[in-house]
């Protein structure tokens, strides 16, 4: 062993402690112009929006890859938008007309049922959104999910029973930060 070993270990320990004590990254607020451009052809008023991780799955699915982006509810649709860093634009990945939503559900897990996901059932598919205040969330937070639920209920969408939890793979995904209008 070299005489530098103790200082190397001390430096590593200090770095690990600093990273463990750091504040988790907060979700940035998306640029409203980029959202408007992504929703231009629908001419809808945005009723609710929040950064999210989302996917589309078939019933019976337990794990699937999620996309980082934005959950947006307008008067007539629920949109799931992905952010393209290269072009600094949002791209509409899924557009679910309100009239085509059979029902939505909230699946809860965790010791205190504090981890939640919104599940939207339409045409035999389940659209899952994890709404959270941290960009790397494996589940949505209860307070943000509650706001989305309130918005869906106000729009007249029925609430039903959830499907089994659909989770991202534990090694999955890279979060791409959403732009902030300056």
ZIGI-V945010 format. One record per pair of residues at least 12 apart in sequence whose C-alpha atoms are under 10 Angstrom apart, sorted by sequence separation. I is the first residue (numbers start at 1). GAP is how many residues later the second one is. If there is no record, write none. Layout:
# ZIGI-V945010
I,GAP
I,GAP
This chain:
# ZIGI-V945010
53,12
54,12
55,12
68,12
69,12
70,12
79,12
80,12
81,12
82,12
105,12
106,12
107,12
117,12
118,12
131,12
132,12
53,13
54,13
55,13
67,13
68,13
69,13
70,13
79,13
80,13
81,13
105,13
106,13
116,13
117,13
118,13
131,13
132,13
35,14
52,14
53,14
54,14
67,14
68,14
69,14
79,14
80,14
81,14
104,14
105,14
106,14
116,14
117,14
130,14
131,14
52,15
53,15
54,15
67,15
68,15
69,15
79,15
80,15
104,15
105,15
115,15
116,15
117,15
130,15
131,15
52,16
53,16
54,16
67,16
78,16
79,16
80,16
103,16
104,16
105,16
115,16
116,16
129,16
131,16
51,17
52,17
53,17
54,17
77,17
78,17
79,17
103,17
104,17
115,17
131,17
51,18
52,18
53,18
77,18
78,18
79,18
102,18
103,18
104,18
30,19
50,19
51,19
52,19
76,19
77,19
78,19
101,19
102,19
103,19
129,19
29,20
30,20
50,20
51,20
52,20
70,20
76,20
77,20
78,20
101,20
102,20
29,21
30,21
49,21
50,21
51,21
69,21
70,21
76,21
77,21
100,21
101,21
102,21
105,21
107,21
117,21
118,21
28,22
29,22
49,22
50,22
69,22
70,22
73,22
75,22
76,22
77,22
100,22
101,22
102,22
104,22
106,22
115,22
116,22
117,22
118,22
27,23
28,23
48,23
49,23
50,23
69,23
70,23
71,23
72,23
73,23
74,23
75,23
76,23
77,23
78,23
99,23
100,23
104,23
105,23
106,23
115,23
116,23
117,23
27,24
48,24
49,24
56,24
69,24
73,24
74,24
77,24
96,24
98,24
104,24
115,24
116,24
117,24
27,25
47,25
48,25
49,25
55,25
73,25
96,25
97,25
101,25
114,25
115,25
116,25
117,25
46,26
47,26
48,26
54,26
67,26
96,26
114,26
115,26
116,26
139,26
46,27
47,27
48,27
53,27
54,27
96,27
114,27
115,27
116,27
117,27
118,27
139,27
45,28
46,28
47,28
52,28
53,28
54,28
113,28
114,28
115,28
116,28
117,28
118,28
139,28
44,29
45,29
46,29
47,29
49,29
51,29
52,29
53,29
110,29
113,29
114,29
116,29
138,29
139,29
44,30
45,30
46,30
47,30
48,30
49,30
51,30
52,30
109,30
115,30
116,30
118,30
138,30
43,31
44,31
45,31
46,31
47,31
49,31
51,31
96,31
108,31
114,31
118,31
137,31
138,31
42,32
43,32
44,32
45,32
46,32
107,32
108,32
120,32
138,32
39,33
42,33
43,33
44,33
94,33
107,33
108,33
42,34
108,34
138,34
35,35
39,35
42,35
106,36
126,36
35,37
56,37
120,37
126,37
128,37
129,37
130,37
136,37
39,38
55,38
56,38
121,38
128,38
130,38
136,38
137,38
30,39
54,39
55,39
106,39
120,39
121,39
127,39
128,39
135,39
136,39
30,40
39,40
54,40
106,40
119,40
120,40
126,40
135,40
136,40
29,41
38,41
119,41
121,41
135,41
39,42
78,42
119,42
120,42
121,42
135,42
38,43
106,43
119,43
120,43
135,43
38,44
105,44
118,44
119,44
104,45
117,45
119,45
35,46
119,46
80,47
118,47
119,47
35,48
80,48
104,48
117,48
34,49
78,49
80,49
103,49
104,49
116,49
117,49
117,50
38,51
39,51
37,52
38,52
39,52
30,53
37,53
38,53
39,53
103,53
104,53
105,53
106,53
34,54
35,54
36,54
37,54
38,54
98,54
103,54
104,54
105,54
106,54
107,54
108,54
34,55
35,55
102,55
103,55
104,55
105,55
106,55
107,55
33,56
34,56
35,56
39,56
101,56
102,56
103,56
104,56
105,56
106,56
107,56
108,56
109,56
31,57
33,57
34,57
35,57
98,57
99,57
100,57
101,57
102,57
103,57
104,57
105,57
106,57
107,57
108,57
31,58
71,58
98,58
99,58
102,58
103,58
104,58
105,58
107,58
31,59
70,59
71,59
98,59
103,59
104,59
106,59
107,59
30,60
69,60
70,60
71,60
68,61
70,61
59,62
66,62
67,62
68,62
54,63
56,63
58,63
66,63
53,64
54,64
55,64
56,64
57,64
66,64
54,65
56,65
59,65
61,65
58,66
59,66
60,66
69,66
57,67
58,67
59,67
68,67
57,68
58,68
68,68
56,69
57,69
58,69
56,70
57,70
55,71
56,71
57,71
55,72
56,72
66,72
54,73
55,73
56,73
54,74
55,74
78,74
53,75
54,75
55,75
73,75
52,76
53,76
54,76
72,76
75,76
52,77
53,77
54,77
71,77
74,77
75,77
51,78
52,78
53,78
73,78
74,78
77,78
51,79
52,79
53,79
73,79
76,79
50,80
51,80
52,80
75,80
50,81
51,81
52,81
74,81
49,82
50,82
51,82
52,82
53,82
73,82
50,83
51,83
52,83
53,83
51,84
52,84
53,84
52,85
53,85
53,86
52,87
53,87
52,88
90,88
89,89
90,89
88,90
89,90
85,91
88,91
84,92
85,92
51,93
83,93
84,93
85,93
50,94
82,94
83,94
84,94
85,94
49,95
50,95
83,95
82,96
83,96
50,97
49,98
50,98
48,99
49,99
48,100
66,100
47,101
62,101
65,101
66,101
67,101
48,102
49,102
61,102
62,102
63,102
64,102
65,102
66,102
48,103
60,103
61,103
62,103
63,103
64,103
65,103
66,103
47,104
48,104
59,104
60,104
61,104
62,104
63,104
64,104
65,104
27,105
28,105
47,105
59,105
60,105
61,105
62,105
63,105
64,105
65,105
67,105
68,105
26,106
27,106
28,106
60,106
61,106
62,106
63,106
65,106
66,106
67,106
68,106
69,106
26,107
27,107
28,107
47,107
59,107
62,107
63,107
65,107
66,107
67,107
68,107
69,107
25,108
26,108
27,108
47,108
64,108
65,108
66,108
67,108
68,108
69,108
70,108
24,109
25,109
26,109
27,109
57,109
67,109
68,109
69,109
24,110
25,110
26,110
56,110
68,110
24,111
25,111
55,111
24,112
55,112
55,113
54,114
53,115
53,120
53,122
51,126
51,127
34,145
34,146
30,147
31,147
32,147
34,147
29,148
30,148
31,148
32,148
33,148
28,149
29,149
30,149
31,149
32,149
27,150
28,150
29,150
30,150
31,150
26,151
27,151
28,151
29,151
30,151
31,151
25,152
27,152
28,152
29,152
27,153
28,153
